[in-house]
Each structure stands twice: as C-alpha cells, then as structure tokens.
Amino acid sequence: MGLLVMILGLVLFLGVHTLTTQRELRARVVGSMGEGGYKIGYTLASVAGLALVIWGFANYRATGWINVWNPPTAFKHLTVALMLPAIILVVASYIRGRIYTTLKHPMLTGVKLWAAAHLLANGDLGSIILFGSFLAWAVFDRISLKRRADAGGPPIPVGGPGNDLIAIAVGVIAYLALAFAFHPVVIGVPVVGV
C-alpha cells in the first residue's frame, strides 16, 4: 500500500513540476485559472504530492520493504560525501554567484547529485523508484530548459564570488543540520555510523 501511495505522490509532485516545462500548456492553464489561481493550485498539488511521497515511503519502509540489491558500505560513505556539494548547489541556485553562472541550473544539478547518491546507497525497490524518479525528472527538466525560449522564473540578481562563499557556508550549515538532525529523526536512518 505504501509503495502505491508513494508512486501516486510522485506522479502528482513531479507531474506538476513537469507542467512548468510545457510552456504552451502552462500558458493555457494560467489563462484559464489566472496567475494567482495557477500558483495556488501548483502549491497545493506540490504539497499534497510531497506529503503522499513522504507518507507512502515511510509506510513502505515500515511494512513492505522489497530488497533488490545490497549496496557496499563504501557506497553509503560516498553518498554522505556527495550530499555536501548537492546541498551547496541547491543553495547556490538562490544565492547566485559564480557557481550559478558556471552551472546555469545548480538546483537541477544538486537534485541529480542527491538522487544519484541515494541510488548508490539504497538497494530497495521503493528507494530505486523514489530516487530514480527524481533523477529522471531532473534530467528531463534540464534538457527541456535547453529547448525553452524563456528562463521560466523571475530573474534573481547574480553576485560575485562573495555570494559563492555565502552559498558554501549556508550549504555546510544545512548539510550538518540535515545529516545530524533531520535525517536520523525524520527519515529514521542515521547518516554517520552507517
């Protein structure tokens, strides 16, 4: 049951996020709902999808674990190491500097790194579906960005190397918070000592 709920949540969450890549369809939806209605609907669908993903994955882990392969312990350590740059890249998409101008879409790069790293560390079916879906979506979204005429979102000012230092500092703090507080408490899996 949990796996099906998680998949439903992924379809809803990633489906809504994929809608933004379809510029003509998005424009028709905005035209029929208005910009405010579209944003409210987008937000509600995203939150509902994410809630279903979280609940479904937690339920699957508690009651229906399906092991596919057993990753080596070294892969788990590699995942811990890869998460630091993944988080810094996501932060750099908001605190824009040279990292942003070099990568153009550091959030998508961060999501791809996060998903790929977690695919290395987790060999169960639910994790493969969850992280594989996010990886596939991020690859698709990056490809679609290359084909779009517009950037999609409002412009955010780009700073210099000082912004990169801030993004790295905030990323390190976020990494430590996620690794030592969020992951063991919310996910139920300790990051260190794996």
LUMSE-360260 format. One record per residue (C-alpha): x, y, z; residue number from 0. Coordinates in pm, whole numbers, plus 50000, padded with zeros to 5 digits. Layout:
x,y,z,nr
X,Y,Z,NUM $
...
//
This chain:
x,y,z,nr
50000,50000,50000,0 $
50276,50244,50095,1 $
50458,50195,49767,2 $
50144,50275,49565,3 $
50078,50587,49773,4 $
50439,50699,49721,5 $
50407,50645,49344,6 $
50081,50844,49339,7 $
50260,51122,49527,8 $
50550,51115,49280,9 $
50310,51138,48985,10 $
50137,51436,49146,11 $
50453,51617,49265,12 $
50669,51557,48959,13 $
50372,51590,48725,14 $
50302,51942,48848,15 $
50672,52025,48822,16 $
50679,51886,48469,17 $
50386,52112,48375,18 $
50621,52410,48402,19 $
50837,52260,48126,20 $
50540,52254,47888,21 $
50522,52628,47825,22 $
50217,52633,47596,23 $
50014,52405,47823,24 $
50122,52607,48125,25 $
50014,52927,47949,26 $
49669,52777,47878,27 $
49631,52668,48241,28 $
49736,53015,48363,29 $
49497,53168,48112,30 $
49205,52966,48245,31 $
49289,52991,48618,32 $
49473,53321,48632,33 $
49829,53357,48761,34 $
49720,53353,49126,35 $
49495,53050,49081,36 $
49770,52867,48898,37 $
50021,52938,49174,38 $
49778,52830,49446,39 $
49690,52510,49257,40 $
50057,52441,49186,41 $
50147,52487,49551,42 $
49860,52272,49681,43 $
49934,51993,49433,44 $
50306,52005,49517,45 $
50244,51993,49892,46 $
49988,51713,49856,47 $
50222,51516,49630,48 $
50516,51561,49865,49 $
50302,51456,50163,50 $
50193,51141,49979,51 $
50555,51064,49885,52 $
50670,51103,50245,53 $
50381,50908,50398,54 $
50393,50636,50133,55 $
50769,50589,50159,56 $
50756,50577,50541,57 $
50474,50322,50529,58 $
50659,50116,50267,59 $
50976,50117,50480,60 $
50780,50009,50787,61 $
50566,49738,50629,62 $
50662,49637,50278,63 $
51037,49659,50224,64 $
51144,49489,49898,65 $
51520,49440,49870,66 $
51664,49438,49517,67 $
52038,49454,49585,68 $
52277,49517,49874,69 $
52496,49823,49817,70 $
52852,49802,49952,71 $
52917,50005,50267,72 $
53158,50223,50067,73 $
52863,50348,49860,74 $
52691,50471,50174,75 $
53002,50670,50268,76 $
53021,50805,49912,77 $
52660,50922,49945,78 $
52742,51109,50266,79 $
53029,51282,50084,80 $
52825,51365,49772,81 $
52546,51524,49974,82 $
52761,51822,50074,83 $
52811,51952,49719,84 $
52449,51860,49634,85 $
52318,52085,49911,86 $
52562,52364,49830,87 $
52443,52355,49467,88 $
52078,52387,49572,89 $
52167,52683,49797,90 $
52372,52839,49513,91 $
52059,52845,49297,92 $
51918,53108,49537,93 $
52238,53284,49647,94 $
52368,53335,49297,95 $
52733,53385,49217,96 $
52995,53217,49002,97 $
52861,52869,49086,98 $
52529,52973,48935,99 $
52676,53133,48624,100 $
52902,52833,48563,101 $
52634,52565,48602,102 $
52333,52776,48490,103 $
52095,52547,48682,104 $
52268,52440,49005,105 $
51941,52327,49166,106 $
51885,52065,48899,107 $
52250,51959,48927,108 $
52206,51934,49305,109 $
51887,51727,49269,110 $
52059,51494,49020,111 $
52355,51453,49256,112 $
52122,51395,49556,113 $
51918,51134,49368,114 $
52217,50954,49215,115 $
52396,50945,49551,116 $
52091,50795,49720,117 $
52054,50537,49442,118 $
52409,50425,49523,119 $
52332,50381,49893,120 $
51987,50220,49875,121 $
51912,49890,49706,122 $
51542,49852,49784,123 $
51262,49889,49530,124 $
51100,50190,49696,125 $
51426,50384,49703,126 $
51502,50295,49343,127 $
51158,50423,49236,128 $
51178,50735,49457,129 $
51530,50850,49375,130 $
51518,50721,49019,131 $
51205,50929,48956,132 $
51368,51246,49087,133 $
51682,51177,48884,134 $
51480,51119,48566,135 $
51273,51435,48627,136 $
51585,51649,48685,137 $
51748,51518,48366,138 $
51426,51579,48170,139 $
51386,51929,48316,140 $
51746,52022,48230,141 $
51702,51903,47873,142 $
51374,52095,47844,143 $
51545,52412,47971,144 $
51788,52394,47680,145 $
51493,52393,47440,146 $
51285,52667,47604,147 $
51281,53021,47476,148 $
51226,53168,47825,149 $
51403,53110,48155,150 $
51077,53026,48331,151 $
51117,53212,48658,152 $
51171,53571,48758,153 $
51532,53686,48738,154 $
51734,53679,49059,155 $
52036,53912,49074,156 $
52370,53738,49029,157 $
52655,53843,49255,158 $
53023,53763,49258,159 $
53247,53522,49447,160 $
53122,53659,49780,161 $
52785,53502,49707,162 $
52959,53171,49642,163 $
53125,53187,49984,164 $
52787,53260,50143,165 $
52625,52974,49948,166 $
52901,52737,50061,167 $
52869,52846,50427,168 $
52489,52815,50423,169 $
52521,52483,50239,170 $
52760,52344,50501,171 $
52527,52451,50784,172 $
52226,52299,50603,173 $
52425,51980,50537,174 $
52514,51943,50905,175 $
52154,52012,51011,176 $
52018,51760,50761,177 $
52279,51496,50843,178 $
52265,51516,51221,179 $
51910,51632,51295,180 $
51669,51584,51004,181 $
51783,51255,50850,182 $
51803,51045,51169,183 $
51489,51195,51326,184 $
51258,51232,51024,185 $
51391,50962,50791,186 $
51488,50728,51073,187 $
51828,50644,50927,188 $
52147,50779,51086,189 $
52388,50931,50836,190 $
52704,50865,51033,191 $
52788,50522,51165,192 $
52628,50357,50862,193 $
//
